[in-house]
């Protein structure tokens, strides 16, 4: 086995981006993660609706389950839309 030393990075080398920056620039990663969250929200919503169809009286747990399903779906939409960094600062130098 040969032990070859890696060359030292030069000052002009491109900086490695952080995992957060790589995730935000990866459309397929955002689409897969957001789609998974939306699918999870639909699954939770469907389970809650099936309990309601049986004629059981609505409970606070069922309301919380529906709220959780809505929040999962909203989180998935926000993840796909990626609104962070898209708003531009307005200049108010009048």
C-alpha positions, 0 to 999 in steps of 0.5 A: 500500500502506498501512502500518497500525501494529498496536496494542500488546498491553495488560496484560490480553491473554491470553498466547500458549501455548507450542507444547508446551501447544498440542500437549498440549491438541489431542486430534486432534494427539495422536491423529494423531501417536500413531496414526502411531507405532503404525502405524510400529511395526506396519510394522517388526514386520511386516517383522521377522516376514516375515523370521522366516517365511522360516526365516532364523535369528534374529539380534541385528539381528532382535531389535533390530528387534522391540524397536524396533517395540515401543518405537514402539508404546509411544511412540504409546500414551503420546502418545495417553494423555498421562499427563504432568500427570495425577498429582496430588500427595498431601498428607501433612499428618497 
